[in-house]
Amino acid sequence: MTTDLNRAREKQQYKMHGGHAAVKLCHWMQQSLLKDRPCYKQEFYGIRSHRCLQMTPVVDQCTHNCLFCWRVQGFDRKEEDWREPEEILDACIAEQRKLVSGFKGDPRCNKEMWNESREPKQVAISLSGEPTMYPYLGDLIALCHRRGMTTFLVTNGTLPEVLEQLDPLPTQLYVTVAAPNPEVYKRLCVPRIPDGWERLMRTLELFPSLDTRKVVRHTLVKDWNIGWEDDYAKLDSIADPTFIEPKGYVFVGDSRRRMSMSNMPSFAEIREFSAKLGERVGMNILKERKDSRVLVLGEDEKELRIPGL
């Protein structure tokens, strides 16, 4: 099974290391290099898309089997031989340099940006799997920071005990809240553990005490989890995040096995949800990107940009 999954990942241009870590070029990195069209995270937060390393230290383990997930699923492997953070980071950067090598000869590619793309300044720990299952996650984040890189960590929130002990914290911490209640959570996120919802609630309760930039992401799937603004607002009020990102599901990747094109909400529907949610939590729509199907809610647009970028 693991060999078949790795073949599927390689077909999607994942580059593996050590059996549990992986890197993959983000669509928006390619767009940035060839069309000067960066990711919404650059517009919202100031990170440079062409200098972003999209990776995961845990490609093949997760506590969810989310129906909307575009990643290759099949999380049945138990890792024992965990590679050290420095080995993983160096390998991911080396693989990324190979992946961008072909852009150098493209006349559309800005050569200065291409050279910069070989020296990542931002690490998105979010590619696949649940990164908080990696036992040396704090060391990996610390290593990135020592090398002058910012870090974004995306978690499904089912391992609050890891977040509670995580040192250092990432530059920006995301938790995905893709359901307004336990019933929708069980049907849409398909937890692989019996107490997933309770663990997510513990993470939301922990969130206010974590001294870093915090984001709650609502992945919106039409006919599944849109609406319930009052319920989402209660959850967001518990977490008290710096920002909230309502983001529309996209019919791509492995999710096409489980979803249909009709499950993609229109941008108007995402915006309507965002406006209603913002009213309830006392936040405004600060920025939006229609092509990325995402908005960001917060209190002050001046807080969006990461200091020093």
Buried (B, 14 or more C-beta within 10 A) or exposed (E): EEEEBBEBBEEEEBBBBBBBBBBBBBEBBBBBBBEEEBBBBBBBBBBBBBBBBBBBBBBBBBBBBBBBBBBBBBBEBEBEEBBEBEEBBEBBBBBBEEBBEEBEEEEEBBEEBBEBBBBBBBBBBBBBBBBBBBEBBBBBBBBBBEBEBBBBBBBBBBBBEBBEEBEBBBBBBBBBBBBBBBEBBEEBBBBBEEEBBEBBBBBBEBBEEBEBBBBBBBBBBBEBBBBBBEBBBBBBEBBBBBBBBBBBBBBEBBBEEBBEEEBBBEBEBBBBBBBBBBEBBEBBBBBBBEEBBBBBBBEEEEBBEBEEE
